[in-house]
Amino acid sequence: MRRSTREYETALLVDGEVLAIEGIVYRGQTMLDEEGEARFAPLERWAKGVAESLGRPVTWRAKAKNEPEARGTARPGGVTQNRLAL
């Protein structure tokens, strides 16, 4: 059975601002599973990898129409925080 997906506006943020490094802006559209606890796991991994390379916390954010915003923070060398629906 094929999983249903939903398109999200996604971004990585540092100090509340969308991350941009050498002209690359870490913001875009991402297709994710519509349901399930692991729905945002790809964003958590993305943020964790960037946090490790920067050596500082990175927040991921996902927005979809008619849904609350979801976000979480990855810290270098630590465990990703639980996601929060705002």
C-alpha positions in Angstrom: 0.0 0.0 0.0 1.3 3.4 -0.9 1.7 5.9 1.9 0.0 9.3 1.6 2.3 12.3 1.6 1.9 16.0 2.2 4.0 18.9 1.0 5.5 21.1 3.8 7.3 24.4 3.7 10.5 23.5 5.5 13.5 25.4 6.8 16.5 25.2 9.1 17.0 28.1 11.5 19.8 29.4 13.7 19.1 32.0 16.2 15.5 32.3 14.8 16.7 33.2 11.3 16.6 30.9 8.2 20.1 29.5 7.8 22.1 30.6 4.7 25.7 29.5 4.1 27.7 30.7 1.1 24.6 31.6 -0.8 22.7 28.3 0.0 19.4 29.0 1.8 18.2 26.1 3.9 14.5 26.5 3.1 12.2 24.8 0.6 9.3 22.5 -0.1 9.5 18.9 1.2 7.2 15.9 0.7 6.8 13.9 3.9 4.5 11.1 5.1 1.2 12.5 6.1 0.9 10.4 9.2 3.1 8.6 11.8 5.5 9.4 14.6 8.5 9.3 12.3 6.9 11.8 9.8 9.5 14.5 10.7 12.5 12.2 11.1 14.1 13.3 7.8 14.0 17.0 9.0 15.4 15.9 12.4 18.3 14.1 10.7 18.9 17.1 8.3 19.1 19.5 11.3 21.3 17.1 13.3 23.8 16.9 10.5 24.0 20.6 10.0 24.2 21.2 13.8 27.2 18.8 13.9 29.0 20.6 11.1 28.3 24.1 12.6 28.9 23.1 16.2 25.7 24.9 17.4 22.0 24.2 17.7 19.8 24.2 14.6 16.0 24.3 14.6 14.0 22.6 11.9 10.5 23.9 11.0 7.7 22.5 8.9 4.4 24.1 7.9 1.5 22.8 5.9 -1.9 24.3 5.0 -4.5 23.8 7.7 -1.9 22.3 10.2 -0.1 23.7 13.1 3.6 24.4 12.6 5.9 21.7 13.8 9.5 22.2 14.9 12.3 20.7 16.9 15.9 21.6 17.7 19.0 19.5 17.1 22.1 20.1 19.2 25.6 19.0 18.2 26.7 15.9 20.1 23.3 15.6 21.8 19.9 14.0 21.3 17.3 15.8 19.2 14.6 17.5 21.3 11.1 16.2 21.0 9.1 18.0 18.3 6.6 20.5 19.4 3.4 21.4 17.5 2.8 25.1 18.0 
